[in-house]
């Protein structure tokens, strides 16, 4: 938990993101290498993740690790109290 938001992230070791990676959460955007361009994809995955996060007052992020040995991706969601239907009667 970070402040009043939950933070969920994953990190890997591997190739770094290209400079244009800031657009990955936009609709129909992909930064795949040319070798994988023949594979069918719509470029909607991270866009949909971003919409879900926004709906829950959160954000999506994807960036190169500070040690430049891989990528870290994640999202935040606002914390909220669960309301029991028994309390609403």
N, CA, C and O atoms as a GROMACS GRO file, in nm:
protein
  356
    1UNK      N    1   0.086  -0.117   0.000
    1UNK     CA    2   0.000   0.000   0.000
    1UNK      C    3   0.090   0.123   0.000
    1UNK      O    4   0.188   0.130   0.073
    2UNK      N    5   0.054   0.217  -0.082
    2UNK     CA    6   0.132   0.340  -0.095
    2UNK      C    7   0.035   0.457  -0.076
    2UNK      O    8  -0.040   0.491  -0.167
    3UNK      N    9   0.037   0.518   0.043
    3UNK     CA   10  -0.060   0.622   0.072
    3UNK      C   11  -0.198   0.560   0.083
    3UNK      O   12  -0.219   0.466   0.159
    4UNK      N   13  -0.294   0.613   0.006
    4UNK     CA   14  -0.429   0.558   0.006
    4UNK      C   15  -0.454   0.471  -0.117
    4UNK      O   16  -0.569   0.448  -0.155
    5UNK      N   17  -0.346   0.422  -0.179
    5UNK     CA   18  -0.359   0.339  -0.299
    5UNK      C   19  -0.282   0.209  -0.281
    5UNK      O   20  -0.177   0.205  -0.217
    6UNK      N   21  -0.337   0.104  -0.339
    6UNK     CA   22  -0.266  -0.023  -0.346
    6UNK      C   23  -0.178  -0.020  -0.469
    6UNK      O   24  -0.220   0.025  -0.576
    7UNK      N   25  -0.056  -0.068  -0.456
    7UNK     CA   26   0.039  -0.073  -0.566
    7UNK      C   27   0.073  -0.218  -0.594
    7UNK      O   28   0.119  -0.290  -0.505
    8UNK      N   29   0.050  -0.261  -0.718
    8UNK     CA   30   0.082  -0.397  -0.759
    8UNK      C   31   0.175  -0.387  -0.879
    8UNK      O   32   0.144  -0.320  -0.977
    9UNK      N   33   0.291  -0.454  -0.871
    9UNK     CA   34   0.385  -0.445  -0.982
    9UNK      C   35   0.461  -0.576  -0.998
    9UNK      O   36   0.473  -0.656  -0.905
   10UNK      N   37   0.513  -0.596  -1.118
   10UNK     CA   38   0.598  -0.710  -1.149
   10UNK      C   39   0.722  -0.656  -1.220
   10UNK      O   40   0.717  -0.553  -1.287
   11UNK      N   41   0.831  -0.728  -1.204
   11UNK     CA   42   0.957  -0.685  -1.264
   11UNK      C   43   1.022  -0.806  -1.331
   11UNK      O   44   1.005  -0.919  -1.285
   12UNK      N   45   1.095  -0.781  -1.438
   12UNK     CA   46   1.167  -0.890  -1.502
   12UNK      C   47   1.305  -0.845  -1.543
   12UNK      O   48   1.336  -0.726  -1.543
   13UNK      N   49   1.388  -0.939  -1.576
   13UNK     CA   50   1.520  -0.911  -1.635
   13UNK      C   51   1.506  -0.938  -1.784
   13UNK      O   52   1.448  -1.039  -1.824
   14UNK      N   53   1.558  -0.849  -1.863
   14UNK     CA   54   1.550  -0.870  -2.007
   14UNK      C   55   1.567  -0.741  -2.083
   14UNK      O   56   1.627  -0.645  -2.035
   15UNK      N   57   1.512  -0.741  -2.203
   15UNK     CA   58   1.526  -0.626  -2.290
   15UNK      C   59   1.454  -0.504  -2.233
   15UNK      O   60   1.352  -0.515  -2.166
   16UNK      N   61   1.510  -0.388  -2.261
   16UNK     CA   62   1.451  -0.262  -2.217
   16UNK      C   63   1.343  -0.218  -2.315
   16UNK      O   64   1.340  -0.261  -2.430
   17UNK      N   65   1.256  -0.133  -2.267
   17UNK     CA   66   1.152  -0.077  -2.352
   17UNK      C   67   1.212   0.031  -2.442
   17UNK      O   68   1.308   0.097  -2.403
   18UNK      N   69   1.158   0.048  -2.562
   18UNK     CA   70   1.206   0.155  -2.650
   18UNK      C   71   1.160   0.291  -2.599
   18UNK      O   72   1.077   0.300  -2.508
   19UNK      N   73   1.213   0.396  -2.657
   19UNK     CA   74   1.180   0.532  -2.612
   19UNK      C   75   1.031   0.563  -2.621
   19UNK      O   76   0.980   0.639  -2.539
   20UNK      N   77   0.961   0.506  -2.718
   20UNK     CA   78   0.819   0.538  -2.736
   20UNK      C   79   0.727   0.452  -2.648
   20UNK      O   80   0.608   0.442  -2.676
   21UNK      N   81   0.780   0.391  -2.543
   21UNK     CA   82   0.699   0.304  -2.459
   21UNK      C   83   0.592   0.379  -2.379
   21UNK      O   84   0.501   0.316  -2.325
   22UNK      N   85   0.601   0.509  -2.370
   22UNK     CA   86   0.503   0.586  -2.292
   22UNK      C   87   0.364   0.581  -2.355
   22UNK      O   88   0.266   0.618  -2.291
   23UNK      N   89   0.355   0.536  -2.479
   23UNK     CA   90   0.227   0.529  -2.549
   23UNK      C   91   0.162   0.391  -2.539
   23UNK      O   92   0.057   0.368  -2.599
   24UNK      N   93   0.223   0.300  -2.466
   24UNK     CA   94   0.175   0.162  -2.463
   24UNK      C   95   0.034   0.146  -2.406
   24UNK      O   96  -0.034   0.050  -2.440
   25UNK      N   97  -0.011   0.237  -2.323
   25UNK     CA   98  -0.145   0.225  -2.267
   25UNK      C   99  -0.249   0.296  -2.351
   25UNK      O  100  -0.366   0.306  -2.311
   26UNK      N  101  -0.209   0.347  -2.467
   26UNK     CA  102  -0.304   0.409  -2.558
   26UNK      C  103  -0.364   0.302  -2.649
   26UNK      O  104  -0.307   0.194  -2.666
   27UNK      N  105  -0.479   0.332  -2.706
   27UNK     CA  106  -0.552   0.242  -2.793
   27UNK      C  107  -0.474   0.208  -2.919
   27UNK      O  108  -0.422   0.298  -2.986
   28UNK      N  109  -0.465   0.080  -2.953
   28UNK     CA  110  -0.406   0.030  -3.078
   28UNK      C  111  -0.257   0.060  -3.091
   28UNK      O  112  -0.209   0.084  -3.202
   29UNK      N  113  -0.182   0.060  -2.982
   29UNK     CA  114  -0.039   0.088  -2.985
   29UNK      C  115   0.039  -0.039  -2.951
   29UNK      O  116   0.002  -0.113  -2.859
   30UNK      N  117   0.145  -0.063  -3.025
   30UNK     CA  118   0.234  -0.176  -2.999
   30UNK      C  119   0.377  -0.134  -3.031
   30UNK      O  120   0.399  -0.056  -3.124
   31UNK      N  121   0.472  -0.184  -2.956
   31UNK     CA  122   0.613  -0.156  -2.984
   31UNK      C  123   0.688  -0.287  -3.006
   31UNK      O  124   0.805  -0.300  -2.971
   32UNK      N  125   0.620  -0.384  -3.065
   32UNK     CA  126   0.680  -0.515  -3.090
   32UNK      C  127   0.791  -0.503  -3.194
   32UNK      O  128   0.790  -0.416  -3.280
   33UNK      N  129   0.887  -0.594  -3.181
   33UNK     CA  130   0.996  -0.599  -3.278
   33UNK      C  131   0.942  -0.647  -3.413
   33UNK      O  132   0.840  -0.714  -3.419
   34UNK      N  133   1.011  -0.612  -3.518
   34UNK     CA  134   0.970  -0.650  -3.652
   34UNK      C  135   0.957  -0.801  -3.668
   34UNK      O  136   0.871  -0.848  -3.744
   35UNK      N  137   1.039  -0.879  -3.599
   35UNK     CA  138   1.034  -1.025  -3.610
   35UNK      C  139   0.899  -1.081  -3.566
   35UNK      O  140   0.857  -1.186  -3.616
   36UNK      N  141   0.830  -1.013  -3.475
   36UNK     CA  142   0.700  -1.062  -3.427
   36UNK      C  143   0.584  -0.988  -3.489
   36UNK      O  144   0.469  -1.008  -3.448
   37UNK      N  145   0.608  -0.902  -3.586
   37UNK     CA  146   0.501  -0.824  -3.648
   37UNK      C  147   0.399  -0.912  -3.720
   37UNK      O  148   0.284  -0.872  -3.735
   38UNK      N  149   0.439  -1.030  -3.766
   38UNK     CA  150   0.347  -1.118  -3.836
   38UNK      C  151   0.243  -1.180  -3.745
   38UNK      O  152   0.141  -1.230  -3.794
   39UNK      N  153   0.265  -1.179  -3.616
   39UNK     CA  154   0.171  -1.236  -3.520
   39UNK      C  155   0.052  -1.142  -3.504
   39UNK      O  156   0.068  -1.021  -3.492
   40UNK      N  157  -0.067  -1.200  -3.503
   40UNK     CA  158  -0.188  -1.119  -3.492
   40UNK      C  159  -0.204  -1.064  -3.350
   40UNK      O  160  -0.191  -1.137  -3.252
   41UNK      N  161  -0.231  -0.936  -3.341
   41UNK     CA  162  -0.263  -0.871  -3.213
   41UNK      C  163  -0.333  -0.739  -3.244
   41UNK      O  164  -0.315  -0.682  -3.352
   42UNK      N  165  -0.411  -0.692  -3.150
   42UNK     CA  166  -0.486  -0.569  -3.169
   42UNK      C  167  -0.426  -0.449  -3.099
   42UNK      O  168  -0.465  -0.336  -3.129
   43UNK      N  169  -0.332  -0.469  -3.009
   43UNK     CA  170  -0.275  -0.357  -2.935
   43UNK      C  171  -0.372  -0.299  -2.833
   43UNK      O  172  -0.369  -0.179  -2.805
   44UNK      N  173  -0.456  -0.384  -2.778
   44UNK     CA  174  -0.559  -0.337  -2.684
   44UNK      C  175  -0.533  -0.378  -2.539
   44UNK      O  176  -0.596  -0.323  -2.448
   45UNK      N  177  -0.442  -0.471  -2.514
   45UNK     CA  178  -0.424  -0.526  -2.379
   45UNK      C  179  -0.397  -0.423  -2.272
   45UNK      O  180  -0.473  -0.413  -2.176
   46UNK      N  181  -0.291  -0.346  -2.287
   46UNK     CA  182  -0.258  -0.245  -2.185
   46UNK      C  183  -0.357  -0.130  -2.186
   46UNK      O  184  -0.377  -0.065  -2.083
   47UNK      N  185  -0.419  -0.103  -2.299
   47UNK     CA  186  -0.524  -0.001  -2.306
   47UNK      C  187  -0.641  -0.041  -2.217
   47UNK      O  188  -0.693   0.042  -2.141
   48UNK      N  189  -0.683  -0.167  -2.225
   48UNK     CA  190  -0.794  -0.216  -2.143
   48UNK      C  191  -0.755  -0.216  -1.995
   48UNK      O  192  -0.835  -0.178  -1.910
   49UNK      N  193  -0.633  -0.258  -1.964
   49UNK     CA  194  -0.584  -0.252  -1.826
   49UNK      C  195  -0.592  -0.109  -1.774
   49UNK      O  196  -0.634  -0.086  -1.661
   50UNK      N  197  -0.551  -0.013  -1.857
   50UNK     CA  198  -0.556   0.128  -1.818
   50UNK      C  199  -0.698   0.175  -1.791
   50UNK      O  200  -0.721   0.249  -1.695
   51UNK      N  201  -0.793   0.133  -1.874
   51UNK     CA  202  -0.933   0.171  -1.853
   51UNK      C  203  -0.986   0.116  -1.721
   51UNK      O  204  -1.054   0.186  -1.646
   52UNK      N  205  -0.954  -0.010  -1.693
   52UNK     CA  206  -0.999  -0.071  -1.567
   52UNK      C  207  -0.937   0.002  -1.448
   52UNK      O  208  -1.006   0.030  -1.350
   53UNK      N  209  -0.809   0.032  -1.456
   53UNK     CA  210  -0.743   0.104  -1.347
   53UNK      C  211  -0.805   0.242  -1.328
   53UNK      O  212  -0.830   0.283  -1.215
   54UNK      N  213  -0.831   0.314  -1.438
   54UNK     CA  214  -0.893   0.447  -1.428
   54UNK      C  215  -1.031   0.438  -1.364
   54UNK      O  216  -1.067   0.524  -1.283
   55UNK      N  217  -1.108   0.336  -1.399
   55UNK     CA  218  -1.241   0.317  -1.343
   55UNK      C  219  -1.234   0.304  -1.191
   55UNK      O  220  -1.326   0.344  -1.120
   56UNK      N  221  -1.124   0.247  -1.142
   56UNK     CA  222  -1.105   0.228  -0.999
   56UNK      C  223  -1.011   0.333  -0.940
   56UNK      O  224  -0.946   0.309  -0.838
   57UNK      N  225  -1.006   0.450  -1.005
   57UNK     CA  226  -0.926   0.563  -0.959
   57UNK      C  227  -0.779   0.526  -0.944
   57UNK      O  228  -0.713   0.564  -0.847
   58UNK      N  229  -0.728   0.452  -1.041
   58UNK     CA  230  -0.589   0.409  -1.038
   58UNK      C  231  -0.514   0.447  -1.164
   58UNK      O  232  -0.566   0.519  -1.249
   59UNK      N  233  -0.392   0.398  -1.174
   59UNK     CA  234  -0.306   0.427  -1.288
   59UNK      C  235  -0.228   0.302  -1.326
   59UNK      O  236  -0.208   0.213  -1.244
   60UNK      N  237  -0.185   0.297  -1.452
   60UNK     CA  238  -0.099   0.190  -1.502
   60UNK      C  239   0.037   0.251  -1.533
   60UNK      O  240   0.046   0.364  -1.581
   61UNK      N  241   0.143   0.176  -1.506
   61UNK     CA  242   0.276   0.225  -1.543
   61UNK      C  243   0.358   0.109  -1.598
   61UNK      O  244   0.341  -0.006  -1.558
   62UNK      N  245   0.447   0.142  -1.688
   62UNK     CA  246   0.543   0.047  -1.742
   62UNK      C  247   0.668   0.126  -1.774
   62UNK      O  248   0.663   0.227  -1.845
   63UNK      N  249   0.781   0.079  -1.722
   63UNK     CA  250   0.904   0.156  -1.741
   63UNK      C  251   1.024   0.063  -1.728
   63UNK      O  252   1.014  -0.049  -1.678
   64UNK      N  253   1.136   0.112  -1.774
   64UNK     CA  254   1.261   0.038  -1.757
   64UNK      C  255   1.303   0.045  -1.611
   64UNK      O  256   1.283   0.147  -1.545
   65UNK      N  257   1.360  -0.063  -1.562
   65UNK     CA  258   1.409  -0.064  -1.424
   65UNK      C  259   1.522   0.037  -1.410
   65UNK      O  260   1.591   0.067  -1.507
   66UNK      N  261   1.541   0.089  -1.291
   66UNK     CA  262   1.646   0.189  -1.268
   66UNK      C  263   1.786   0.132  -1.290
   66UNK      O  264   1.878   0.206  -1.322
   67UNK      N  265   1.802   0.000  -1.273
   67UNK     CA  266   1.933  -0.061  -1.298
   67UNK      C  267   1.952  -0.097  -1.446
   67UNK      O  268   2.056  -0.152  -1.484
   68UNK      N  269   1.852  -0.066  -1.529
   68UNK     CA  270   1.855  -0.090  -1.674
   68UNK      C  271   1.878  -0.238  -1.708
   68UNK      O  272   1.941  -0.270  -1.808
   69UNK      N  273   1.826  -0.326  -1.623
   69UNK     CA  274   1.840  -0.470  -1.645
   69UNK      C  275   1.707  -0.536  -1.680
   69UNK      O  276   1.699  -0.659  -1.686
   70UNK      N  277   1.603  -0.457  -1.704
   70UNK     CA  278   1.473  -0.514  -1.735
   70UNK      C  279   1.364  -0.410  -1.724
   70UNK      O  280   1.388  -0.290  -1.732
   71UNK      N  281   1.242  -0.459  -1.707
   71UNK     CA  282   1.123  -0.374  -1.709
   71UNK      C  283   1.042  -0.397  -1.582
   71UNK      O  284   1.042  -0.507  -1.527
   72UNK      N  285   0.974  -0.293  -1.538
   72UNK     CA  286   0.879  -0.304  -1.427
   72UNK      C  287   0.746  -0.250  -1.477
   72UNK      O  288   0.739  -0.144  -1.539
   73UNK      N  289   0.640  -0.325  -1.449
   73UNK     CA  290   0.505  -0.285  -1.491
   73UNK      C  291   0.411  -0.305  -1.373
   73UNK      O  292   0.430  -0.396  -1.292
   74UNK      N  293   0.311  -0.222  -1.365
   74UNK     CA  294   0.217  -0.237  -1.256
   74UNK      C  295   0.102  -0.139  -1.265
   74UNK      O  296   0.084  -0.069  -1.365
   75UNK      N  297   0.026  -0.136  -1.159
   75UNK     CA  298  -0.088  -0.046  -1.152
   75UNK      C  299  -0.118  -0.012  -1.007
   75UNK      O  300  -0.077  -0.082  -0.915
   76UNK      N  301  -0.189   0.097  -0.990
   76UNK     CA  302  -0.237   0.136  -0.858
   76UNK      C  303  -0.389   0.133  -0.859
   76UNK      O  304  -0.451   0.156  -0.963
   77UNK      N  305  -0.448   0.106  -0.745
   77UNK     CA  306  -0.592   0.112  -0.727
   77UNK      C  307  -0.619   0.182  -0.595
   77UNK      O  308  -0.546   0.163  -0.498
   78UNK      N  309  -0.724   0.262  -0.592
   78UNK     CA  310  -0.759   0.330  -0.467
   78UNK      C  311  -0.808   0.231  -0.365
   78UNK      O  312  -0.879   0.136  -0.397
   79UNK      N  313  -0.768   0.255  -0.242
   79UNK     CA  314  -0.822   0.171  -0.134
   79UNK      C  315  -0.960   0.225  -0.100
   79UNK      O  316  -0.986   0.345  -0.110
   80UNK      N  317  -1.047   0.137  -0.060
   80UNK     CA  318  -1.182   0.179  -0.021
   80UNK      C  319  -1.234   0.080   0.082
   80UNK      O  320  -1.190  -0.035   0.088
   81UNK      N  321  -1.325   0.127   0.161
   81UNK     CA  322  -1.386   0.039   0.259
   81UNK      C  323  -1.496  -0.039   0.192
   81UNK      O  324  -1.575   0.016   0.115
   82UNK      N  325  -1.502  -0.168   0.221
   82UNK     CA  326  -1.610  -0.250   0.167
   82UNK      C  327  -1.736  -0.221   0.247
   82UNK      O  328  -1.734  -0.213   0.370
   83UNK      N  329  -1.845  -0.206   0.176
   83UNK     CA  330  -1.973  -0.177   0.241
   83UNK      C  331  -2.056  -0.304   0.240
   83UNK      O  332  -2.084  -0.360   0.135
   84UNK      N  333  -2.095  -0.346   0.356
   84UNK     CA  334  -2.179  -0.464   0.367
   84UNK      C  335  -2.323  -0.426   0.338
   84UNK      O  336  -2.370  -0.321   0.383
   85UNK      N  337  -2.393  -0.509   0.262
   85UNK     CA  338  -2.534  -0.480   0.233
   85UNK      C  339  -2.618  -0.485   0.360
   85UNK      O  340  -2.724  -0.424   0.366
   86UNK      N  341  -2.571  -0.556   0.461
   86UNK     CA  342  -2.644  -0.560   0.588
   86UNK      C  343  -2.647  -0.422   0.654
   86UNK      O  344  -2.743  -0.389   0.723
   87UNK      N  345  -2.541  -0.342   0.633
   87UNK     CA  346  -2.535  -0.210   0.693
   87UNK      C  347  -2.623  -0.109   0.621
   87UNK      O  348  -2.648   0.000   0.674
   88UNK      N  349  -2.671  -0.142   0.502
   88UNK     CA  350  -2.751  -0.048   0.424
   88UNK      C  351  -2.900  -0.060   0.453
   88UNK      O  352  -2.977   0.023   0.406
   89UNK      N  353  -2.942  -0.159   0.529
   89UNK     CA  354  -3.084  -0.180   0.554
   89UNK      C  355  -3.134  -0.095   0.667
   89UNK      O  356  -3.252  -0.100   0.701
   0.00000   0.00000   0.00000
